[in-house]
Amino acid sequence: MSYPPAFHTPRLSFVPINADAHAESIFECRGRADVMKYSINHAPDPSVAVTHAWASKYNHFDDQTPIDPENVSPIGYVISELPASSSPSNGTTNGTVNGTITNSTPTIDTTPTSQNQEGQARIIGTTGLRLSSSPLPNASPSIKRWEIGYGFHPDAWGRGLATETVRGWIRMVSEKGLVDGVPGLNCKPGTGNGGVEIKRALAACTDARNGASMRVLEKCGFVLAGEFLDEQGRRNFEFEFAF
């Protein structure tokens, strides 16, 4: 199976980002000011070429090449909605109630990505993980953690899809061992490698004005870890989920 694997939650399909295949669709999200308002750049991508360059940073893994923990490729996915006929109905143990996952575990899709019908559906957002140190003022640079990021087209707002995405990440990492299986990365969570330690935790950073994102994280069990200022002096919060 190639890494990272595609996976599903009750309503969503997650297919690994491929810049050549997905850049134009991703630009429909990242090219919007309302989507990028609270992003790291705080501004929309000006062109598909810029989006392509951003997407090209993801999913560079080779089973044969050891990875430096200081320079790990981020893991990234495009998000599409599953066809209604493929989604479990509300009221079942694997369904959704008011947009909230009730008792579901993500399903890893072993079909090659190019053959996934869901991969051809409209892309409504992107999400990813990156291995980095905490930006909090007193954090040690030798301690890394996996940080979640996500963004959705406005057509997908207000339906619990961000919550479903974050809960999908939690289960993929804590139950499916997604980050334990990064090809070439010998530094397992909770152990040291060349002076680097990877915490058994997921992190998420959000602009202090982004109340909607903070509510999603708190709903999913993340707790406030601290406050920091970004390079432009804007207040941000870091949240953490230990597993």
PENOR-V272224 format. One line per field, one symbol per residue. ss: DSSP state (A for helix, B for strand, O for the rest). psi: psi as a letter, one per 20 degrees, with the letter a starting at -180 (. if undefined). A space follows every 10 residues. Layout:
ss: ???
psi: ???
This chain:
ss: OOOOOBBBOO OBBBBBOOAA AAAAAAAAAA OOAAAAOOOO OOOOOOOAAA AAAAAOOBOO OOOOOOOOOO OOOBBBBBBB BOOAAAOOOO OOOOOBBOOB BOOOOOBBBO OOAAAOAAAA OOBBBBBBBB BBBOOOOOOO OOBBBBBBBB BBOAAAOOOO AAAAAAAAAA AAAAOOOOAA AOOOOOOOOO OBBOOBBBBB BBBBBBBOOO AAAAAAAAAO OOBBBBBBBO OOOOBBBBBB BBO
psi: prpqqqrqah iqpopppogh higghhhhgi jphhhjgjrg hkqqpirhhg gghghiiqln pohioqppii lppqpqqqpq pqqhiipqqq irhjaqokjp pgmqpqppoi pqhijohhii rppirqqrqq orqqjqhjqp iioqqppqqq qqqhhiqjjj hgghgghggg hhghhikgih kopioinqpj rqokjppoqm qqqppqqiim hghhhgghhj jqqphaqrpa hjjqpqqpqq oq.
